[in-house]
Amino acid sequence: MRGRAVLAALFLLGVTWAGVAAQRFGDGEVVLGRSGVDGMCRPLGYQGFVFVGGRFAGTLAPPTRSAARRG
């Protein structure tokens, strides 16, 4: 990750970095974040966050996802 700016942006979005390595594509990168975990430690409210040049550019999917959700 590009460092503090990306972590600060995730914090402002109300999510925690999921601990997964960021995927870099030129000047852009995708970072996985989550808002919590359930009783079995499965991620809740996870999402892929896109940053370009260290600035938040958007998400990979409109709604957040949960590991236990099917469909």
C-alpha positions as CSV (number, residue, x, y, z in Angstrom):
1,M,0.0,0.0,0.0
2,R,1.1,3.6,-0.5
3,G,1.0,4.1,3.3
4,R,-0.8,6.4,5.7
5,A,-3.0,8.2,3.2
6,V,-4.7,4.9,2.1
7,L,-5.1,3.7,5.7
8,A,-6.5,7.1,6.7
9,A,-9.0,7.0,3.8
10,L,-10.1,3.5,4.9
11,F,-10.6,4.8,8.5
12,L,-12.7,7.7,7.3
13,L,-14.8,5.3,5.3
14,G,-15.4,3.3,8.5
15,V,-13.6,0.2,7.5
16,T,-10.5,-1.7,8.6
17,W,-7.8,-3.0,6.3
18,A,-8.4,-6.7,5.8
19,G,-4.7,-7.6,6.0
20,V,-4.5,-8.7,2.4
21,A,-1.8,-7.5,0.2
22,A,-2.9,-4.6,-2.0
23,Q,-3.0,-5.3,-5.8
24,R,-1.2,-2.7,-7.8
25,F,-1.9,-1.7,-11.4
26,G,0.3,1.1,-12.5
27,D,-0.7,4.2,-10.5
28,G,-3.8,2.4,-9.1
29,E,-4.3,-0.2,-6.4
30,V,-7.1,-2.2,-4.9
31,V,-7.2,-2.7,-1.1
32,L,-9.6,-5.0,0.7
33,G,-11.3,-3.7,3.8
34,R,-14.0,-4.8,6.2
35,S,-16.3,-3.3,8.8
36,G,-16.2,-6.3,11.1
37,V,-16.4,-10.1,11.6
38,D,-19.1,-12.5,12.7
39,G,-19.0,-15.0,15.6
40,M,-17.0,-17.4,13.4
41,C,-14.5,-14.7,12.4
42,R,-15.8,-14.4,8.9
43,P,-15.5,-11.0,7.4
44,L,-18.6,-8.7,7.4
45,G,-19.1,-5.7,5.2
46,Y,-16.1,-6.4,3.1
47,Q,-15.4,-4.4,-0.1
48,G,-12.6,-3.7,-2.5
49,F,-11.5,0.0,-2.4
50,V,-9.8,1.5,-5.4
51,F,-7.1,4.2,-5.0
52,V,-5.4,6.1,-7.8
53,G,-2.4,8.1,-7.0
54,G,-3.0,7.5,-3.3
55,R,-6.6,9.0,-3.5
56,F,-9.8,7.2,-3.1
57,A,-11.4,6.6,-6.5
58,G,-14.3,4.2,-5.7
59,T,-15.3,0.7,-4.8
60,L,-15.4,-2.6,-6.8
61,A,-19.1,-3.3,-6.1
62,P,-22.0,-1.0,-5.1
63,P,-23.0,-3.0,-1.9
64,T,-20.7,-4.4,0.7
65,R,-20.5,-8.2,1.0
66,S,-20.4,-10.7,3.8
67,A,-18.8,-14.1,3.9
68,A,-22.0,-15.9,5.1
69,R,-24.2,-14.3,2.4
70,R,-25.2,-16.5,-0.4
71,G,-26.5,-15.6,-3.8
